[in-house]
């Protein structure tokens, strides 16, 4: 078993470490799609690597060789050190526990969405009677279209032009089904908790994507930045942790600066390329490691 099996794990670490920089420099639309795909590929590859590190030790174990009828002399030097296999097994246990916790949370979020849809009016906009400054989308379900949920506290905090920005921003989330991007990157982070930073990076890129769409819709980047800043100031220190990002709850200062500055030209393509290469390398090396494991299996059976 060569060192190639460790590369998917290193790729996952590299992607997690580089996700914030990718989010700052990549174009929002392309960057969010690329980061989701890279995270998903890296998560699957890293889990395959963990399985291989455990499996390579198991199939070379004397008790298993006896059960499978392999000759005793087939058991040569162990291809994976015992501490490494134990660490990989612990990693798989963590993945299973985190996956179960995340599944319960996503199920609870889905139930909240269905409940809110059930109590909402038939229109696109649902106004809550609450002083909390809140604006988010209710993703479409099989039986209900997507809706925009806004508190009257948010509406009072903005003037008429800024409300148009708010609605254009939330409509972008609905039109492009950003909830699917969040769901996929959440699954990737469940498959490999090392990739948790990619969730925040994708959330930021999706908000930036909606900001840019809102600026195009109202014809003013300055107005969009002003609406975002005013909503953030009105939200103040009472901001609550929600089951999905609200209009003014995701790195507002960076988003305002991005709207008031020209789009970054340098580094954007490089960030996209690095994210894509990380996912591809992780997947390719996981396949190569699986091939090595199969070859080891054949050797132990006496077929190689």
C-alpha positions as CSV (number, residue, x, y, z in Angstrom):
1,X,0.0,0.0,0.0
2,X,1.7,3.1,-1.2
3,X,1.6,6.7,0.2
4,X,-1.0,7.6,-2.5
5,X,-3.8,6.6,-0.1
6,X,-3.0,9.5,2.1
7,X,-3.3,12.1,-0.7
8,X,-7.2,12.3,-0.5
9,X,-6.9,13.2,3.2
10,X,-4.4,15.9,2.5
11,X,-6.6,17.2,-0.3
12,X,-9.5,17.5,2.1
13,X,-7.3,19.4,4.5
14,X,-6.0,21.7,1.8
15,X,-9.5,22.4,0.5
16,X,-10.8,23.2,4.0
17,X,-7.8,25.5,4.6
18,X,-8.2,27.3,1.3
19,X,-12.0,27.6,1.3
20,X,-12.0,31.1,2.8
21,X,-9.5,32.4,0.3
22,X,-11.4,30.8,-2.5
23,X,-14.6,32.5,-1.3
24,X,-13.0,35.9,-1.2
25,X,-11.5,35.7,-4.7
26,X,-13.7,33.5,-6.8
27,X,-16.7,34.8,-8.9
28,X,-19.8,34.0,-6.8
29,X,-21.8,32.0,-9.3
30,X,-18.9,29.9,-10.7
31,X,-17.1,29.7,-7.3
32,X,-20.0,28.3,-5.4
33,X,-20.6,25.6,-7.9
34,X,-17.0,24.7,-8.2
35,X,-16.5,24.7,-4.4
36,X,-19.5,22.5,-3.8
37,X,-18.3,20.0,-6.5
38,X,-14.8,20.0,-5.1
39,X,-16.0,19.5,-1.5
40,X,-18.2,16.6,-2.5
41,X,-15.5,14.9,-4.5
42,X,-12.9,15.4,-1.7
43,X,-15.2,14.2,1.0
44,X,-16.0,10.9,-0.9
45,X,-12.4,10.4,-1.8
46,X,-11.2,10.9,1.8
47,X,-13.8,8.5,3.2
48,X,-12.7,5.9,0.6
49,X,-9.1,6.5,1.8
50,X,-10.2,5.8,5.4
51,X,-11.9,2.6,4.4
52,X,-8.9,1.5,2.5
53,X,-6.6,2.2,5.5
54,X,-8.8,0.1,7.7
55,X,-9.4,-2.6,5.1
56,X,-5.8,-3.0,4.1
57,X,-5.0,-3.9,7.7
58,X,-8.0,-6.2,8.1
59,X,-7.5,-8.3,5.0
60,X,-3.8,-8.9,6.0
61,X,-4.8,-10.0,9.5
62,X,-4.1,-13.6,10.4
63,X,-7.5,-14.5,11.8
64,X,-9.2,-13.2,8.7
65,X,-6.8,-15.1,6.5
66,X,-7.7,-18.3,8.4
67,X,-11.4,-17.7,7.9
68,X,-10.9,-17.1,4.2
69,X,-8.7,-20.1,3.8
70,X,-5.6,-18.2,2.8
71,X,-2.2,-19.9,3.4
72,X,-0.5,-18.7,6.5
73,X,2.6,-17.6,4.6
74,X,0.4,-15.2,2.7
75,X,0.6,-12.9,5.7
76,X,3.6,-10.8,5.0
77,X,4.5,-7.3,6.4
78,X,1.5,-5.2,7.2
79,X,0.9,-2.6,4.4
80,X,-0.5,-0.1,6.9
81,X,0.8,0.6,10.4
82,X,-1.6,-0.4,13.2
83,X,-1.8,3.2,14.7
84,X,-2.7,4.5,11.2
85,X,-5.5,1.9,10.8
86,X,-6.8,2.6,14.3
87,X,-6.9,6.4,13.5
88,X,-8.7,5.7,10.3
89,X,-11.2,3.5,12.1
90,X,-11.8,6.3,14.6
91,X,-12.2,8.7,11.7
92,X,-14.9,6.5,10.2
93,X,-16.7,6.4,13.6
94,X,-16.6,10.2,13.8
95,X,-18.0,10.4,10.3
96,X,-20.9,8.0,11.2
97,X,-21.7,10.0,14.4
98,X,-21.5,13.4,12.7
99,X,-23.6,12.1,9.7
100,X,-26.3,11.0,12.1
101,X,-26.4,14.3,13.9
102,X,-26.5,16.3,10.7
103,X,-29.2,14.1,9.3
104,X,-31.4,14.8,12.3
105,X,-30.7,18.5,12.0
106,X,-31.6,18.5,8.3
107,X,-34.7,16.5,9.0
108,X,-35.8,19.1,11.6
109,X,-35.1,21.9,9.2
110,X,-37.2,20.2,6.5
111,X,-40.0,19.9,9.0
112,X,-39.8,23.6,9.9
113,X,-39.9,24.5,6.2
114,X,-43.0,22.3,5.7
115,X,-44.7,23.8,8.8
116,X,-44.0,27.4,7.6
117,X,-45.3,26.6,4.1
118,X,-48.4,25.2,5.7
119,X,-49.1,28.4,7.7
120,X,-48.1,30.8,4.9
121,X,-50.3,32.6,2.5
122,X,-50.5,31.6,-1.1
123,X,-48.4,34.5,-2.3
124,X,-44.6,34.7,-2.8
125,X,-44.0,37.1,0.1
126,X,-44.8,36.1,3.7
127,X,-44.6,38.9,6.3
128,X,-44.1,37.9,9.9
129,X,-45.3,40.1,12.8
130,X,-42.0,40.4,14.6
131,X,-39.6,43.2,15.6
132,X,-36.7,40.9,14.7
133,X,-34.9,42.0,11.5
134,X,-35.3,38.9,9.5
135,X,-35.4,38.0,5.8
136,X,-34.8,34.5,4.3
137,X,-36.3,32.1,1.8
138,X,-38.4,29.1,2.2
139,X,-37.1,26.5,-0.3
140,X,-39.7,25.0,-2.6
141,X,-41.0,21.6,-1.7
142,X,-42.9,18.9,-3.7
143,X,-46.2,20.5,-2.8
144,X,-45.3,24.2,-2.3
145,X,-43.4,26.8,-4.3
146,X,-40.5,28.7,-2.8
147,X,-41.5,31.8,-0.7
148,X,-39.8,34.8,0.8
149,X,-40.1,35.2,4.6
150,X,-39.7,38.7,5.9
151,X,-40.4,40.3,9.3
152,X,-42.2,43.6,9.5
153,X,-39.2,44.7,11.6
154,X,-37.0,44.3,8.5
155,X,-39.5,46.1,6.3
156,X,-39.6,49.1,8.8
157,X,-35.8,49.2,8.8
158,X,-35.6,49.8,5.0
159,X,-36.9,52.4,2.7
160,X,-38.8,51.6,-0.5
161,X,-35.7,51.3,-2.7
162,X,-33.9,49.2,-0.2
163,X,-36.9,46.8,0.0
164,X,-36.6,46.3,-3.7
165,X,-33.0,45.2,-3.1
166,X,-34.1,42.8,-0.4
167,X,-36.7,41.2,-2.5
168,X,-34.4,40.9,-5.5
169,X,-31.8,39.3,-3.3
170,X,-34.2,36.7,-1.9
171,X,-35.7,36.0,-5.4
172,X,-32.2,35.2,-6.6
173,X,-31.9,32.5,-3.9
174,X,-35.3,31.0,-5.0
175,X,-34.6,31.3,-8.8
176,X,-31.2,29.6,-8.6
177,X,-32.2,27.1,-6.0
178,X,-29.4,28.0,-3.6
179,X,-30.9,25.6,-1.1
180,X,-29.6,22.7,-3.2
181,X,-26.0,24.1,-3.1
182,X,-26.3,24.4,0.7
183,X,-27.7,20.9,1.0
184,X,-24.9,19.3,-1.1
185,X,-22.0,21.1,0.7
186,X,-23.7,20.1,4.0
187,X,-23.7,16.5,2.9
188,X,-20.0,16.8,2.0
189,X,-19.2,18.2,5.4
190,X,-21.1,15.3,7.0
191,X,-19.2,12.8,5.0
192,X,-15.9,14.4,6.1
193,X,-16.1,16.9,9.0
194,X,-12.7,18.2,8.0
195,X,-14.6,20.1,5.3
196,X,-16.7,22.2,7.7
197,X,-15.1,25.4,6.5
198,X,-16.4,24.9,3.0
199,X,-20.0,25.2,4.3
200,X,-19.3,28.8,5.5
201,X,-17.4,29.6,2.3
202,X,-20.3,28.4,0.1
203,X,-22.8,30.3,2.2
204,X,-20.8,33.4,1.7
205,X,-20.5,32.9,-2.1
206,X,-24.2,32.2,-2.4
207,X,-25.0,35.5,-0.5
208,X,-22.5,37.3,-2.8
209,X,-24.3,35.7,-5.8
210,X,-27.6,37.0,-4.6
211,X,-26.1,40.4,-3.9
212,X,-24.8,40.7,-7.4
213,X,-28.2,39.7,-8.8
214,X,-29.9,42.3,-6.6
215,X,-27.5,45.0,-7.8
216,X,-28.3,44.1,-11.4
217,X,-32.0,44.1,-10.8
218,X,-32.1,47.5,-9.1
219,X,-29.4,49.0,-11.3
220,X,-27.2,50.2,-8.4
221,X,-24.4,48.5,-6.5
222,X,-24.3,51.4,-4.1
223,X,-28.0,51.1,-3.3
224,X,-27.5,47.3,-2.7
225,X,-24.6,47.9,-0.4
226,X,-26.6,50.6,1.5
227,X,-29.6,48.2,2.0
228,X,-27.4,45.5,3.2
229,X,-25.5,47.8,5.7
230,X,-28.8,49.3,7.0
231,X,-30.3,45.8,7.6
232,X,-27.2,44.7,9.5
233,X,-27.2,47.8,11.7
234,X,-30.9,47.4,12.4
235,X,-30.2,43.7,13.3
236,X,-27.6,44.8,15.8
237,X,-26.5,42.5,18.6
238,X,-29.8,40.6,18.7
239,X,-28.9,38.5,15.7
240,X,-30.1,34.9,16.3
241,X,-28.7,31.7,14.9
242,X,-31.0,30.5,12.2
243,X,-31.4,27.3,10.3
244,X,-30.3,29.1,7.1
245,X,-28.6,32.4,6.5
246,X,-30.6,35.6,6.7
247,X,-30.2,38.6,4.4
248,X,-27.9,40.5,6.8
249,X,-26.3,37.6,8.8
250,X,-23.4,36.5,6.6
251,X,-20.1,38.5,6.6
252,X,-21.9,41.8,5.9
253,X,-18.8,44.0,5.9
254,X,-17.1,41.9,3.3
255,X,-20.2,41.8,1.1
256,X,-20.6,45.6,1.3
257,X,-16.9,46.1,0.4
258,X,-17.3,43.7,-2.5
259,X,-20.3,45.7,-3.8
260,X,-18.5,49.0,-3.5
261,X,-15.3,47.8,-5.2
262,X,-14.7,46.4,-8.7
263,X,-14.8,42.6,-9.0
264,X,-11.3,41.1,-8.3
265,X,-9.7,40.1,-11.6
266,X,-6.5,38.6,-10.2
267,X,-6.7,35.4,-8.3
268,X,-10.2,34.5,-9.4
269,X,-9.3,32.0,-12.1
270,X,-6.4,30.6,-9.9
271,X,-8.8,30.0,-7.0
272,X,-11.3,28.2,-9.3
273,X,-8.4,26.1,-10.7
274,X,-7.1,25.2,-7.3
275,X,-10.5,24.1,-6.1
276,X,-11.1,22.0,-9.2
277,X,-7.6,20.4,-9.0
278,X,-8.1,19.5,-5.4
279,X,-11.3,17.6,-6.0
280,X,-9.9,15.8,-9.1
281,X,-6.6,14.8,-7.4
282,X,-8.5,13.5,-4.4
283,X,-10.8,11.4,-6.5
284,X,-8.0,10.1,-8.8
285,X,-5.7,9.1,-5.9
286,X,-8.6,7.4,-4.1
287,X,-9.2,5.3,-7.2
288,X,-5.5,4.5,-7.4
289,X,-5.4,3.5,-3.7
290,X,-8.5,1.3,-4.2
291,X,-6.6,-0.4,-7.1
292,X,-3.6,-1.0,-4.8
293,X,-5.9,-2.6,-2.2
294,X,-7.4,-4.9,-4.9
295,X,-3.9,-5.9,-5.9
296,X,-3.0,-6.7,-2.3
297,X,-6.2,-8.7,-1.9
298,X,-5.2,-10.8,-5.0
299,X,-1.7,-11.3,-3.6
300,X,-3.0,-12.6,-0.3
301,X,-5.3,-15.0,-2.1
302,X,-2.4,-16.2,-4.1
303,X,-3.7,-14.9,-7.4
304,X,-1.0,-12.3,-8.0
